[in-house]
Amino acid sequence: MKQNKNNLEYGEHHWSKKKDPRFALSIYKNRYQDVYNKLNVQKIVEYFSHDKPLRILDFGGGIGIVSLFLAKHGHKVTLADQSPEALEAAKLFFKEEGVEGLIDIVLCDNASNISSSQFDIIIAKDLIEHVIEDSQLIVDFSKNLVEGGKLILTTQNSFSPNYIIEGGIRRIMNPKVKWMGWDRTHIRFYNPKSLKQLLKSSSFTNIHFRSTYIFPYKLFDVLIQKFIPSHKTSFLWKLDKLLYKSGFFRKFGWNIMVIAEKQL
């Protein structure tokens, strides 16, 4: 891994490093056949009422799965990412989905380089855990939001059953290896308290949460496979879908979403 300004870059094996945009897109699409990724996107898209078009920045949005859904709902979306390969694949993706020309595409490796300060909403899906100077990222986001605009972040949550169960098992099995979730380019974990402190330090208010993967169904499916090798996936993910719609569990998911408002 090499350092690229304010984040850690993926290695050459990652889909975002593939020179063939069609190949990169096929890898990305395959990832989003997984119910875990589908629910994480759904959690963001369902937050919007879609009553009126909003100016949305999907920062670090990769091939643009979230951008696609929001553009189809009539929003004015800008997709920004540091990977030119990812953005080439995004162009192909948007053309295939019939939204070519409806989404602005910007090559950008740092939020401070975004020229517009007129976004109603900024989305940073599964990004902040890769960022070296996370407080600076939040400051940059604030500068690019209108007064009263909203920031939506998603990340992995150390205040979750999956962190306790899977993280605990991995730390016992490999005590010398720092467990960083499912991605070695992650720098740190967050939880509701640390996210709230980070956002308040940049004058964000009205902070609230949603989350998915509250019930670690993937882990249970792996355990079931030990006894039933033919087992692939079960209905257990449906329990998670029920839980994430409940306000009581909004802070307990492995993938946590925080919504905060720029102070007027």
C-alpha positions as CSV (number, residue, x, y, z in Angstrom):
1,M,0.0,0.0,0.0
2,K,1.2,3.5,-0.8
3,Q,0.2,6.7,0.7
4,N,-1.8,9.0,-1.6
5,K,-2.4,12.4,0.1
6,N,-5.0,11.9,2.7
7,N,-5.8,8.2,2.2
8,L,-4.3,4.7,1.8
9,E,-4.5,3.4,-1.8
10,Y,-5.6,-0.1,-2.7
11,G,-3.1,-2.6,-4.1
12,E,-3.0,-3.6,-7.8
13,H,-5.3,-6.6,-7.2
14,H,-8.2,-4.3,-6.4
15,W,-11.0,-3.7,-9.0
16,S,-10.3,0.1,-9.0
17,K,-6.8,-0.7,-10.4
18,K,-8.0,-2.7,-13.4
19,K,-7.2,-1.0,-16.7
20,D,-10.1,-2.6,-18.6
21,P,-13.3,-0.8,-17.5
22,R,-15.6,-3.6,-18.5
23,F,-13.5,-6.1,-16.3
24,A,-13.5,-3.6,-13.4
25,L,-17.3,-3.2,-13.8
26,S,-17.9,-6.9,-13.8
27,I,-16.0,-7.4,-10.5
28,Y,-17.9,-4.5,-8.9
29,K,-21.3,-5.7,-10.1
30,N,-20.5,-9.1,-8.7
31,R,-19.7,-7.6,-5.3
32,Y,-23.1,-6.0,-5.3
33,Q,-25.0,-9.2,-5.8
34,D,-24.2,-9.9,-2.2
35,V,-27.1,-9.0,0.2
36,Y,-24.7,-7.2,2.6
37,N,-23.7,-4.7,0.0
38,K,-27.3,-4.4,-1.4
39,L,-28.6,-3.5,2.1
40,N,-25.8,-1.0,2.7
41,V,-26.8,0.9,-0.5
42,Q,-30.5,0.6,0.3
43,K,-29.9,2.1,3.7
44,I,-28.5,5.3,2.0
45,V,-31.1,5.5,-0.8
46,E,-34.0,5.0,1.5
47,Y,-32.9,8.0,3.6
48,F,-33.9,10.4,0.8
49,S,-37.6,11.4,0.3
50,H,-37.0,12.2,-3.5
51,D,-39.7,14.9,-3.3
52,K,-37.4,17.4,-4.9
53,P,-34.1,17.2,-6.8
54,L,-31.1,17.7,-4.5
55,R,-27.5,18.6,-5.4
56,I,-25.5,15.5,-4.1
57,L,-21.8,14.8,-4.0
58,D,-21.0,11.1,-3.9
59,F,-17.4,11.4,-2.7
60,G,-15.1,8.4,-3.1
61,G,-18.1,6.7,-4.8
62,G,-16.1,4.3,-7.0
63,I,-18.1,3.1,-9.9
64,G,-21.1,4.9,-8.6
65,I,-23.7,2.4,-7.4
66,V,-25.2,5.0,-5.1
67,S,-24.9,7.8,-7.7
68,L,-26.8,5.7,-10.1
69,F,-29.8,5.1,-7.8
70,L,-30.0,8.8,-6.8
71,A,-29.7,10.0,-10.4
72,K,-32.6,7.7,-11.4
73,H,-34.7,9.4,-8.7
74,G,-34.0,12.8,-10.3
75,H,-31.3,14.2,-8.2
76,K,-28.3,16.2,-9.6
77,V,-25.4,14.0,-8.7
78,T,-21.6,14.5,-8.8
79,L,-19.5,11.4,-8.5
80,A,-15.9,12.1,-7.3
81,D,-13.2,9.5,-6.9
82,Q,-9.4,9.4,-7.0
83,S,-9.2,6.4,-9.3
84,P,-9.3,7.2,-13.0
85,E,-9.9,3.4,-13.7
86,A,-13.0,3.5,-11.4
87,L,-14.4,6.5,-13.2
88,E,-13.9,5.0,-16.6
89,A,-15.8,2.0,-15.4
90,A,-18.5,4.4,-14.0
91,K,-18.9,6.0,-17.4
92,L,-19.5,2.5,-18.9
93,F,-21.9,1.6,-16.0
94,F,-24.0,4.8,-16.4
95,K,-24.2,4.3,-20.2
96,E,-25.5,0.7,-19.7
97,E,-28.0,2.0,-17.1
98,G,-29.3,4.8,-19.3
99,V,-28.1,7.7,-17.1
100,E,-25.1,8.8,-19.3
101,G,-24.7,12.6,-19.0
102,L,-27.0,12.9,-16.0
103,I,-24.1,12.4,-13.5
104,D,-21.1,14.7,-13.3
105,I,-17.9,12.7,-13.0
106,V,-14.9,14.4,-11.3
107,L,-11.4,12.9,-10.8
108,C,-10.4,14.1,-7.3
109,D,-8.1,12.7,-4.6
110,N,-8.9,15.1,-1.9
111,A,-12.2,16.8,-0.8
112,S,-10.4,20.1,-0.5
113,N,-10.1,20.1,-4.3
114,I,-13.8,20.0,-5.0
115,S,-14.6,23.4,-6.6
116,S,-18.3,23.7,-5.7
117,S,-19.6,24.6,-2.3
118,Q,-23.2,24.3,-3.2
119,F,-24.1,20.7,-2.3
120,D,-27.2,19.9,-0.4
121,I,-25.9,16.5,0.6
122,I,-22.5,14.8,0.6
123,I,-22.2,11.1,0.8
124,A,-19.0,9.3,1.8
125,K,-19.8,5.6,1.7
126,D,-17.2,3.3,3.5
127,L,-14.5,5.9,3.0
128,I,-13.5,7.6,6.2
129,E,-11.8,4.4,7.6
130,H,-9.2,4.8,4.8
131,V,-8.5,8.4,5.5
132,I,-5.3,9.5,7.4
133,E,-6.5,12.9,8.5
134,D,-10.2,12.2,9.1
135,S,-10.8,15.5,10.9
136,Q,-9.5,17.5,7.9
137,L,-11.8,15.5,5.6
138,I,-14.8,16.5,7.7
139,V,-13.7,20.2,7.6
140,D,-13.4,19.9,3.8
141,F,-16.9,18.4,3.5
142,S,-18.3,21.2,5.6
143,K,-16.9,23.8,3.2
144,N,-18.6,22.1,0.3
145,L,-22.1,22.0,1.9
146,V,-24.7,24.7,1.8
147,E,-25.8,26.0,5.2
148,G,-28.1,23.4,6.7
149,G,-26.7,20.8,4.2
150,K,-26.3,17.2,5.3
151,L,-23.3,14.8,5.5
152,I,-23.9,11.1,5.3
153,L,-21.0,8.8,6.3
154,T,-20.9,5.1,6.5
155,T,-18.2,3.0,8.1
156,Q,-17.5,-0.1,10.2
157,N,-18.6,0.0,13.8
158,S,-16.6,-1.3,16.8
159,F,-19.8,-1.0,18.8
160,S,-21.4,-4.0,17.1
161,P,-22.0,-7.7,17.6
162,N,-19.8,-8.5,14.6
163,Y,-16.9,-6.6,15.9
164,I,-17.2,-8.3,19.3
165,I,-17.7,-11.9,17.8
166,E,-15.6,-12.0,14.6
167,G,-13.1,-9.5,15.8
168,G,-12.7,-11.4,19.1
169,I,-12.2,-14.7,17.3
170,R,-9.6,-13.2,14.9
171,R,-7.7,-11.6,17.7
172,I,-7.5,-14.9,19.5
173,M,-6.4,-16.8,16.4
174,N,-3.9,-14.2,15.2
175,P,-2.9,-12.1,18.2
176,K,0.0,-10.5,16.4
177,V,-2.2,-9.3,13.4
178,K,-4.2,-6.2,13.9
179,W,-7.7,-7.0,12.7
180,M,-9.1,-4.2,10.5
181,G,-12.3,-5.7,9.4
182,W,-12.5,-7.1,5.9
183,D,-10.1,-4.6,4.3
184,R,-6.4,-4.2,5.2
185,T,-6.4,-0.6,3.9
186,H,-8.5,0.5,6.8
187,I,-6.7,2.7,9.3
188,R,-9.1,2.7,12.3
189,F,-12.5,1.7,13.6
190,Y,-15.2,4.1,14.6
191,N,-18.3,3.9,16.9
192,P,-21.3,6.2,17.5
193,K,-19.5,8.1,20.2
194,S,-16.3,8.8,18.2
195,L,-18.3,9.7,15.1
196,K,-20.4,12.1,17.0
197,Q,-17.3,13.8,18.6
198,L,-15.6,14.0,15.2
199,L,-18.6,15.7,13.6
200,K,-19.3,18.1,16.5
201,S,-15.7,19.3,16.3
202,S,-16.5,20.7,12.9
203,S,-19.8,22.2,14.1
204,F,-22.1,19.6,12.7
205,T,-25.4,19.2,14.6
206,N,-28.6,17.1,14.6
207,I,-26.5,13.9,14.4
208,H,-28.3,10.6,14.2
209,F,-27.6,7.0,13.1
210,R,-28.8,4.0,11.0
211,S,-27.0,0.7,10.6
212,T,-27.0,-2.6,8.8
213,Y,-25.4,-6.0,9.6
214,I,-26.8,-5.8,13.1
215,F,-27.2,-9.6,13.2
216,P,-23.9,-11.1,11.8
217,Y,-25.6,-13.6,9.5
218,K,-22.5,-14.1,7.4
219,L,-20.6,-15.4,10.3
220,F,-23.5,-17.8,11.2
221,D,-23.6,-19.0,7.6
222,V,-19.9,-19.8,7.7
223,L,-20.4,-21.8,11.0
224,I,-23.4,-23.7,9.4
225,Q,-21.1,-24.6,6.4
226,K,-18.8,-26.4,8.8
227,F,-21.6,-29.0,9.4
228,I,-23.5,-28.7,6.1
229,P,-20.9,-28.1,3.3
230,S,-23.6,-27.6,0.7
231,H,-25.0,-24.6,2.6
232,K,-24.5,-21.3,0.9
233,T,-26.7,-18.6,2.3
234,S,-29.7,-18.7,4.6
235,F,-32.7,-16.6,5.4
236,L,-30.8,-15.0,8.4
237,W,-30.1,-11.8,6.4
238,K,-33.9,-11.1,6.6
239,L,-33.6,-10.8,10.3
240,D,-31.0,-8.1,9.8
241,K,-33.3,-6.3,7.4
242,L,-36.0,-6.2,10.1
243,L,-33.6,-5.0,12.8
244,Y,-32.2,-2.2,10.8
245,K,-35.6,-0.7,10.3
246,S,-36.0,-0.5,14.1
247,G,-34.8,2.7,15.7
248,F,-33.7,0.8,18.8
249,F,-30.9,-1.0,16.9
250,R,-29.7,2.1,14.9
251,K,-26.3,2.2,16.6
252,F,-25.5,-1.5,16.7
253,G,-24.8,-2.5,13.1
254,W,-21.4,-3.4,11.8
255,N,-22.0,-1.0,8.9
256,I,-23.1,2.2,10.6
257,M,-24.5,5.3,8.9
258,V,-24.3,8.7,10.5
259,I,-26.3,11.7,9.2
260,A,-25.3,15.2,10.4
261,E,-26.3,18.7,9.5
262,K,-24.0,21.6,8.8
263,Q,-24.7,24.2,11.5
264,L,-26.6,27.3,10.3
